[in-house]
Amino acid sequence: MSEGQSPDRLTPEDLLPPPEAAGPVGPREKRARDMATMVALLGLVLVAGGLMAILALVFNQLLIFAFLAAIVLGGGYLSFHYVVWGRRLDRQLAMRSDPPRGSLETAPQIPLPQGDATTADVPVEPGTPPESSHTAS
């Protein structure tokens, strides 16, 4: 089939239902979403831990245990970082007032200063302040 005879291509908008008009998210909905995220992460950790345990049983070597320890410690650190940083960011966003939303094109443009003879690059001798190099004796 040639390019001209192919049917119209599907886009994500064709496949997805129309977005629902959702109001502001309350603390209950947010807590439920956070709990669902934590349950999903816990399930992922348990499955990964089970696979690593099977790997440790099959390959009974010190290198494998060191590898497992690095993964467990790294995963623990990243999980802790995710929880602490995410909660702190949520609090900061909740306390911050929304900035005015305007077009960037309408924002005033500050002109950049152009170089002139007084600000030209003048070599500065070591040990002298830069102001003294621009003044005449």
N, C-alpha and C positions, 0 to 999 in steps of 0.2 A: 504494500500500500504506500503510495507516495505521500509526501508532506501535504500537498494540497487536498488529498482525499481523507486525511485523518480527521476523526471527530474532534470536537472542541476538547481542549485539555481541562482536566479537573484542577481546581484550585482549593486551598484549604477552606476558603469561605463556602464552597459548594458542599463540602463534606461535614463541616461543623454546624451545629444548630446556632440560631441567632443568640447573641449574648443576652443574658438575663440582666435586668436592671437591678443591681444589688445596692442596697442602702449601706449606710456606714456599719462597719463591723463592730459589734459590741464585745464586751469582755468575755461573755460566755462562748461566743463563736470563735473568738481568738484563742481561748484556752482549749477548746475542743480541737482546733487545728494544730495547736502546739503539741497536744497530747498525741494526736495521730502521727505527727512527725516523729515524736520520740519513740512511739511504738514501732514505726517503720524502721527507724535507725537501730533499735534494740533487736528487732528480728534480723536485720542485715548482719549485725555483729554476731548474733548467735549462729546463724548459718555459716558465716565466715569462720567463726571459732570452731565449729564442728568439722569443717573441711580441713582446717589447720591441724586439728587433733588427729584426724585420720592420716594426714601427711606425716605427722610426728611419729605415729605408730608404725607406719610403713618404713620410713627412713629414720632409723634409730641412730642418729649421729649428732654430735655436738653442734655442728654447723646449722643443722635444721632447727635445733632449739634456740640458737642465737638469732636465727632469722625470725622465728616465731616471736621471740621476746621483743625484737625490734618492731615488728608489726603491731604487737599488742600495745607496747608503750607509745608508739607513734599514733595509733588509733585512739588510745585513751587521751593523749594530749590534744589531738584534733577535735575529738568529741567535746572535751572540756572547753576548748577555745570556741567552738561553735555555739555552745550553750551560753557561755558568759558573754561573748561578743554580741551575739544575736539579741540577747535580752537587754544589754546596755544600749545597743543601737535603737531598739524599739522604744526604750524610755526616752532617749534623746530626741527621736523623731516626734514622740507624743508631746514633749514639753516645748518643742520649737514651734513658733507660729509660722504659718505658711508665708513664704515671700511673695511679693506681688508678681503676678504672672503677666509679663508684657513681652512684646516682640523685641527681639534683639536688634532689628533694623531701626526701631524707633528710639533706641537708647542713645543718649548723647555721646558723641565721639570726642575724646580728648586728643587734641593735636599733639603729635610728638615733636619735641624741640629739635630744630635743625642745628647742625654744628656751625659755629662761627669762629672768628679768629681768636676770641678769648677762651674758647673751650677746645681749641685744637690740641692735638697730642703733642705735648712738650716733654722732652726727656727730663726726668727728675733725677738729681744727683742723690746718691745714697746719703742718708743722714739729714736731709733737709725736708721740711714739710712741703707738701704739694702746693700750698698757697704761695710760698715764697718763690717758687719757680716761675709763677705767672706775673709777678710784679717786677717792674723795671727798677734798677738801682739809681 
